[in-house]
């Protein structure tokens, strides 16, 4: 009996050591990719792969449109519209908008539903980078880790750049450049404030709504985004660039 207990304890200890090694390996691999993506364009993420399988065995045509562009090439309109729509405090917080999170929880509890929404651009970037939209507490916990990591290792400019290049913006359409070309037949840098606001207005469910044929709800949201997007002020890197180019008195 004693030998059996010792054998079981030994096996459990071996399993524990194995799991710790797996967790450490996963941490090292994820950290490697996070550091790499600080400078290297993101080639592919899990969501497009998932959508391709859905398209292959579903009714939607197989489509994968994506075109990586630097944030300077995307233009300021899509940047301002996206921040206004999804995360107005993006340049002020450190990855999490706790005020919005608490408000979302309170609102959900008042209605007797599960808490939803309140994800910042940093959180959405973390989710889109390594995960699919499938909801689970494990994914949420891992998303927190990735969010903290990119906030510490990346700049706000880089977070927004990656976000705008990997976000789903329609059926088989990923990134602001691909969305601008698909919906308005022009590069993102040429989008007007209204066009950028129309794309940003569709973010919550881009597979349901379309920027070039907005519903009444999307059109109303578009007008609100367009009205408030310039109140955020100039993009921080634009201000820094202007300050650097100023000649000393």
C-alpha positions as CSV (number, residue, x, y, z in Angstrom):
1,X,0.0,0.0,0.0
2,X,2.8,2.3,1.0
3,X,4.7,1.6,-2.3
4,X,1.5,2.3,-4.3
5,X,1.0,5.7,-2.6
6,X,4.7,6.6,-3.2
7,X,4.4,5.5,-6.9
8,X,1.3,7.7,-7.3
9,X,3.0,10.6,-5.6
10,X,6.0,10.2,-7.8
11,X,3.9,10.2,-11.0
12,X,2.0,13.3,-9.8
13,X,5.3,15.1,-9.1
14,X,6.5,14.1,-12.6
15,X,3.3,15.4,-14.1
16,X,3.6,18.6,-12.1
17,X,7.2,19.1,-13.4
18,X,6.1,18.4,-16.9
19,X,3.2,20.9,-16.7
20,X,5.6,23.6,-15.3
21,X,8.0,23.0,-18.2
22,X,5.1,23.3,-20.7
23,X,4.0,26.5,-19.1
24,X,7.5,28.0,-19.1
25,X,8.0,26.9,-22.7
26,X,4.7,28.5,-23.7
27,X,5.7,31.7,-21.9
28,X,9.1,31.8,-23.6
29,X,7.6,31.3,-27.1
30,X,4.8,33.9,-26.6
31,X,7.4,36.4,-25.3
32,X,9.6,35.7,-28.3
33,X,6.8,36.5,-30.7
34,X,5.7,39.6,-28.7
35,X,9.2,41.0,-28.8
36,X,9.5,40.0,-32.5
37,X,6.2,41.7,-33.4
38,X,7.5,44.9,-31.8
39,X,9.3,45.5,-35.1
40,X,8.2,42.7,-37.6
41,X,4.9,42.9,-39.5
42,X,2.4,40.2,-38.3
43,X,2.1,37.8,-41.2
44,X,-1.0,35.8,-40.0
45,X,-3.1,35.4,-36.9
46,X,-5.5,32.6,-35.7
47,X,-8.7,34.3,-36.8
48,X,-8.2,34.4,-40.5
49,X,-7.3,30.7,-40.4
50,X,-10.5,30.0,-38.5
51,X,-12.5,32.0,-41.0
52,X,-11.0,30.2,-43.9
53,X,-12.1,26.9,-42.5
54,X,-15.6,28.3,-41.9
55,X,-15.7,29.6,-45.5
56,X,-14.5,26.4,-46.9
57,X,-17.3,24.4,-45.3
58,X,-19.9,27.1,-45.3
59,X,-21.9,29.3,-47.7
60,X,-19.6,32.3,-47.8
61,X,-17.0,32.5,-50.6
62,X,-13.4,31.9,-49.7
63,X,-11.8,35.3,-49.2
64,X,-8.6,36.6,-47.6
65,X,-7.8,40.2,-48.2
66,X,-5.0,41.7,-46.0
67,X,-2.4,44.3,-46.8
68,X,0.1,45.4,-44.1
69,X,0.9,49.1,-44.0
70,X,2.9,51.2,-41.6
71,X,0.8,53.5,-39.4
72,X,2.3,56.5,-41.1
73,X,1.0,55.2,-44.5
74,X,-2.5,54.5,-43.1
75,X,-3.2,58.1,-42.4
76,X,-4.5,59.9,-39.4
77,X,-8.2,59.7,-40.2
78,X,-8.5,55.9,-39.7
79,X,-6.3,56.2,-36.5
80,X,-8.5,58.9,-35.0
81,X,-11.8,57.3,-36.0
82,X,-10.7,53.9,-34.5
83,X,-9.6,55.4,-31.2
84,X,-12.7,57.5,-31.0
85,X,-15.0,54.5,-31.7
86,X,-13.2,51.8,-29.6
87,X,-11.1,53.4,-27.0
88,X,-11.1,57.2,-26.4
89,X,-8.7,56.9,-23.5
90,X,-6.2,54.8,-25.4
91,X,-3.3,57.2,-25.1
92,X,-3.9,57.8,-21.4
93,X,-4.4,54.3,-19.9
94,X,-1.9,51.4,-19.5
95,X,-3.8,48.7,-21.3
96,X,-7.0,48.6,-19.2
97,X,-9.8,51.1,-18.8
98,X,-11.0,50.1,-15.3
99,X,-13.7,52.8,-15.2
100,X,-15.3,51.3,-18.3
101,X,-14.8,47.7,-17.0
102,X,-16.6,48.5,-13.7
103,X,-19.4,50.3,-15.6
104,X,-19.8,47.4,-17.9
105,X,-20.0,44.9,-15.0
106,X,-22.6,47.1,-13.2
107,X,-24.7,47.5,-16.3
108,X,-24.6,43.8,-17.0
109,X,-25.5,42.8,-13.4
110,X,-28.4,45.3,-13.5
111,X,-29.7,43.6,-16.6
112,X,-29.0,40.1,-15.3
113,X,-26.5,39.4,-18.1
114,X,-22.9,38.4,-18.4
115,X,-20.4,41.4,-18.5
116,X,-19.5,42.3,-22.0
117,X,-17.5,45.0,-23.8
118,X,-15.1,47.6,-22.3
119,X,-12.1,46.0,-24.0
120,X,-9.4,48.6,-24.9
121,X,-7.5,48.6,-28.2
122,X,-4.6,47.1,-26.3
123,X,-6.8,44.2,-25.1
124,X,-8.3,43.7,-28.6
125,X,-4.8,43.7,-30.1
126,X,-3.7,41.0,-27.6
127,X,-6.8,39.0,-28.4
128,X,-6.5,39.3,-32.2
129,X,-2.7,38.6,-32.1
130,X,-2.9,35.1,-30.5
131,X,-6.5,34.1,-30.0
132,X,-9.9,33.7,-31.6
133,X,-13.1,35.4,-30.4
134,X,-14.2,32.2,-28.6
135,X,-15.0,33.2,-25.0
136,X,-13.5,31.5,-22.0
137,X,-11.9,32.5,-18.7
138,X,-8.6,30.9,-19.7
139,X,-8.5,33.0,-22.8
140,X,-9.3,36.1,-20.8
141,X,-6.5,35.4,-18.3
142,X,-4.0,34.8,-21.2
143,X,-5.2,38.0,-22.9
144,X,-4.4,40.0,-19.7
145,X,-0.9,38.6,-19.8
146,X,-0.4,39.6,-23.5
147,X,-2.0,43.0,-22.9
148,X,0.4,43.8,-20.1
149,X,3.4,42.5,-22.1
150,X,2.7,44.6,-25.2
151,X,2.0,47.7,-23.0
152,X,5.4,47.2,-21.4
153,X,7.4,46.3,-24.5
154,X,5.6,48.2,-27.3
155,X,4.8,51.8,-27.9
156,X,1.2,53.1,-28.2
157,X,2.0,53.8,-31.8
158,X,3.0,50.2,-32.4
159,X,0.0,48.8,-30.6
160,X,-2.4,50.9,-32.8
161,X,-0.4,50.0,-35.9
162,X,-0.7,46.2,-35.3
163,X,-4.4,46.6,-34.3
164,X,-5.2,48.4,-37.5
165,X,-3.4,45.8,-39.6
166,X,-4.9,42.6,-38.1
167,X,-8.4,43.6,-37.0
168,X,-11.3,41.9,-38.9
169,X,-13.1,44.5,-41.0
170,X,-15.5,42.3,-43.0
171,X,-15.9,38.8,-44.3
172,X,-12.4,37.8,-45.2
173,X,-11.1,41.4,-44.9
174,X,-8.4,42.2,-42.4
175,X,-6.7,45.5,-41.7
176,X,-7.5,49.1,-42.5
177,X,-5.7,49.1,-45.8
178,X,-7.7,46.1,-47.2
179,X,-10.9,47.6,-45.8
180,X,-10.3,51.0,-47.5
181,X,-9.6,49.3,-50.8
182,X,-12.5,46.9,-50.6
183,X,-15.2,49.4,-49.4
184,X,-14.0,52.7,-51.0
185,X,-11.6,51.7,-53.7
186,X,-8.8,53.9,-52.3
187,X,-5.9,53.4,-49.8
188,X,-6.5,54.1,-46.2
189,X,-4.3,57.3,-46.4
190,X,-6.9,58.8,-48.7
191,X,-9.9,58.1,-46.6
192,X,-12.0,61.1,-45.6
193,X,-13.1,61.6,-42.0
194,X,-16.6,60.3,-42.9
195,X,-15.3,57.2,-44.7
196,X,-12.9,56.4,-41.9
197,X,-15.7,56.9,-39.4
198,X,-17.9,54.5,-41.4
199,X,-15.3,51.7,-41.2
200,X,-14.8,52.3,-37.5
201,X,-18.5,52.3,-36.8
202,X,-18.7,48.7,-38.1
203,X,-15.9,47.3,-35.7
204,X,-18.2,45.6,-33.2
205,X,-19.6,43.3,-35.9
206,X,-17.9,43.9,-39.2
207,X,-19.3,40.6,-40.7
208,X,-22.8,41.9,-40.2
209,X,-22.4,45.6,-41.1
210,X,-20.7,47.2,-44.2
211,X,-19.0,50.6,-44.3
212,X,-20.1,51.4,-47.9
213,X,-23.7,50.4,-47.3
214,X,-24.4,51.6,-43.8
215,X,-27.6,50.8,-42.0
216,X,-29.4,53.6,-40.1
217,X,-27.7,52.5,-36.9
218,X,-24.2,52.5,-38.5
219,X,-24.9,55.9,-40.2
220,X,-25.8,57.4,-36.9
221,X,-22.8,56.0,-35.2
222,X,-20.6,57.2,-38.1
223,X,-21.8,60.8,-37.6
224,X,-21.0,60.7,-33.9
225,X,-17.5,59.3,-34.6
226,X,-16.8,61.9,-37.3
227,X,-18.0,64.7,-35.0
228,X,-15.8,63.7,-32.1
229,X,-12.7,62.1,-33.7
230,X,-10.7,65.4,-33.8
231,X,-11.4,66.2,-30.2
232,X,-8.9,63.6,-29.2
233,X,-6.3,66.0,-30.5
234,X,-3.3,65.3,-32.7
235,X,-1.7,61.9,-32.6
236,X,1.2,61.9,-30.1
237,X,3.8,60.9,-32.7
238,X,2.7,63.8,-34.9
239,X,3.2,66.2,-32.0
240,X,6.6,64.7,-31.3
241,X,7.6,65.0,-35.0
242,X,6.5,68.7,-35.0
243,X,8.5,69.4,-31.9
244,X,11.6,67.8,-33.3
245,X,11.4,69.8,-36.5
246,X,11.0,73.1,-34.8
247,X,14.1,75.2,-35.1
248,X,15.5,76.5,-31.9
249,X,15.0,80.3,-31.3
